[in-house]
Amino acid sequence: MKYYKTLILFIFLSFSIISCKVIALDPVEILTFEQKLTNLFPTAEITEIEVKDHFTKAFQIVLDQPFDHKNPGAGTFKHYVYLSHTNTKMPTVLVTEGYNANPGTYELSKIFKGNQVQVEYRFYGKSRPDTIPWQYLTNDQAIEDYHILVTKLKRLYTGKWISTGISKGGETVLIYKSKYPWDVEVAVPYVAPLINGVEDKRTEDHINTVGSDACRTKIAQFQRNVLKNRDSILGEIKSYAAAKNMSFTELSMDEALEYAVLEFPFSFWQWGGNCDEIPAENATAAMFNYVNDIVGISFYNDQTYVELLPSYYQHLTELGYYGFDTMPVKDLLKVVHQPTNKRFAPKNVDLTYNPNYINEVRDFVENKGNKILYIYGEYDTWGACAPNPKPHVNALKMVLKEGSHKTRIKDFSAEDQKLIYDKLQNWLGYSVTIFPLEE
C-alpha cells in the first residue's frame, strides 16, 4: 500500500514539475507595412514618395511586367504603379489610367478616404519600353496587368474595392469590369466612351446638334476666319513654337494648323467652350490664343506626336475613334484634304481594326453591368458614345446639364450628389463610410 502511495506521489510531482516548466516558443515576426509590400512584390523596385491629402504612406512601385501574360518568355517592361496607403481595412480605389500616370488623389479616393492604387497604362509614360512591341499593346494584356495586381494586393487590402478612371481610363474601367466582373465591388467610370468604329458618326451628329444654332454657326465662322488669316496665324505658331522650344517635323506647321481647325468643334464642346469668348474676325493673336486654348497647337508638335503613338494605335485597332467634318472649311484647306487619325498612328504597323472588341464590352455593361456609376457631361462630344445600361441593370448614369469632359461628382447639385452617395452606400454596404465632398 505504501508503495502505491509513493508511486502516486511521484507521478503527481512529475506532472507538477512538467506543468511549471517554461517552454520556449519561436518569436513571432511582426512585419512592417513596407516589408509586407516587399513580400507581395519581391522583384519590384519600391520607393517611398511624398504623402498627400489623407494618406499616411505613399510608394512608387516599379514592376517587371511581362509583355505577354500568356508567354512570359517574350520579355518584360518596367510598369509604374503609385500606391497611397491609409489603412488595410479601408476601401481601396483602383485608378486605371488611360495614358501616363502623375501621382495625385482622385475624387473617389477623397469620398472614401481610403487607399488608392494608381496604375499607368502599359507602354505609356514611364512604362514605355525603348521599342514598343505593338502586338502586345492590347486591352486584354492591360486588363491582365490590373487583375494580377489587384489579386495580389487583396492579400493586404481586405476592404471593399472600387475601380475608377477618366475618359480612356474610364473606358478601361468598363473593359476591366466586362472581363473580371468580381475583381471590384463597384466601378465608377468618368466621361467614358464606348466607340463605334474608327470614325464614329455619333460624334459628328453631336457636334451638329449640341448647343444653339447661333453658337454652331459662330464656331464654323471662326474656323473659316482662322484659315482666311492663315499667314498671320502661322506667324503666331512660329513665335509660340520658338518660345516653347517645339519642333514640327512629323507634321508641318501648315498641316498642324489645318488639323487644329478641323479638330476645333470637337474640342470646343468636349472641353466646355463658351460661345461668347470666340474671337471676332481678323483679331489674329486672339484667334491663335483661342485655338491654342481649346485644341492646343502643342498637340501636333514632334514630342506629343511621339508620346501619343500608343493612343492612336489602340484607337485604330480596338477602341475606335472619330472623324473630321471638312464641309465648313473645305474650300480653304490647302494641305489636309482627306483628314484621318491614321495620320498620327505608328508607321509600318498592322492597324487592322477589330469591330467586335468594344461591341462585346458594350453588350456586357449595358445588359449585365451591375454596380456601375457613370458620370458624364451633356455637352461633351465623347458623351455621344456613352453606353446606356438597360432598365433591369443595377447601374446609375448621371449626366450633368451642359457639362463637359471635365465633369466630376463635385459639379452636380447637392441633390444629385446625395443620389450618387446613396447609391454608392447601397452598393458597398454601411460598413463603408462616405465622406461627402466639400464645396
Residue, then its C-alpha position, 0 to 999 in steps of 0.5 A: m500500500k505504501y508503495y502505491k502511495t509513493l508511486i502516486l506521489f511521484i507521478f503527481l510531482s512529475f506532472s507538477i514539475i512538467s506543468c511549471k516548466v517554461i517552454a520556449l516558443d519561436p518569436v513571432e515576426i511582426l512585419t512592417f507595412e513596407q516589408k509586407l509590400t516587399n513580400l507581395f512584390p519581391t522583384a519590384e523596385i519600391t520607393e517611398i514618395e511624398v504623402k498627400d491629402h489623407f494618406t499616411k504612406a505613399f510608394q512608387i512601385v516599379l514592376d517587371q511586367p511581362f509583355d505577354h501574360k500568356n508567354p512570359g518568355a517574350g520579355t518584360f517592361k518596367h510598369y509604374v504603379y503609385l500606391s497611397h496607403t491609409n489603412t488595410k481595412m479601408p476601401t481601396v480605389l483602383v485608378t486605371e489610367g488611360y495614358n501616363a500616370n502623375p501621382g495625385t488623389y482622385e475624387l473617389s479616393k477623397i469620398f472614401k478616404g481610403n487607399q488608392v492604387q494608381v496604375e499607368y497604362r502599359f507602354y505609356g509614360k514611364s512604362r514605355p519600353d525603348t521599342i514598343p512591341w505593338q502586338y502586345l499593346t492590347n486591352d486584354q494584356a492591360i486588363e491582365d496587368y490590373h487583375i494580377l495586381v489587384t489579386k495580389l494586393k487583396r492579400l493586404y487590402t481586405g476592404k471593399w474595392i472600387s475601380t475608377g478612371i477618366s475618359k480612356g481610363g474610364e473606358t478601361v474601367l468598363i473593359y476591366k469590369s466586362k472581363y473580371p466582373w468580381d475583381v471590384e465591388v463597384a466601378v465608377p467610370y468618368v466621361a467614358p466612351l464606348i466607340n463605334g468604329v474608327e470614325d464614329k458618326r455619333t460624334e459628328d451628329h453631336i457636334n451638329t446638334v449640341g448647343s444653339d444654332a447661333c453658337r454652331t454657326k459662330i464656331a464654323q465662322f471662326q474656323r473659316n476666319v482662322l484659315k482666311n488669316r492663315d499667314s498671320i496665324l502661322g506667324e503666331i505658331k512660329s513665335y509660340a513654337a520658338a518660345k516653347n522650344m517645339s519642333f514640327t517635323e512629323l507634321s508641318m506647321d501648315e498641316a498642324l494648323e489645318y488639323a487644329v481647325l478641323e479638330f476645333p468643334f470637337s474640342f470646343w464642346q468636349w472641353g466646355g467652350n463658351c460661345d461668347e469668348i470666340p474671337a471676332e474676325n481678323a483679331t489674329a493673336a486672339m484667334f491663335n490664343y483661342v485655338n491654342d486654348i481649346v485644341g492646343i497647337s502643342f498637340y501636333n508638335d514632334q514630342t506629343y506626336v511621339e508620346l501619343l503613338p500608343s493612343y492612336y494605335q489602340h484607337l485604330t485597332e480596338l477602341g475606335y475613334y472619330g472623324f473630321d467634318t471638312m464641309p465648313v472649311k473645305d474650300l480653304l484647306k490647302v494641305v489636309h484634304q482627306p483628314t484621318n487619325k491614321r495620320f498620327a498612328p505608328k508607321n509600318v504597323d498592322l492597324t487592322y481594326n477589330p469591330n467586335y472588341i468594344n461591341e462585346v464590352r458594350d453588350f456586357v455593361e449595358n445588359k449585365g453591368n451591375k454596380i456601375l456609376y457613370i458620370y458624364g457631361e451633356y455637352d461633351t462630344w465623347g458623351a455621344c458614345a456613352p453606353n446606356p445600361k438597360p432598365h433591369v441593370n443595377a447601374l446609375k448614369m448621371v449626366l450633368k446639364e451642359g457639362s463637359h469632359k471635365t465633369r466630376i461628382k463635385d459639379f452636380s447639385a447637392e441633390d444629385q450628389k446625395l443620389i450618387y452617395d446613396k447609391l454608392q452606400n447601397w452598393l458597398g454596404y454601411s460598413v463603408t463610410i462616405f465622406p461627402l465632398e466639400e464645396 
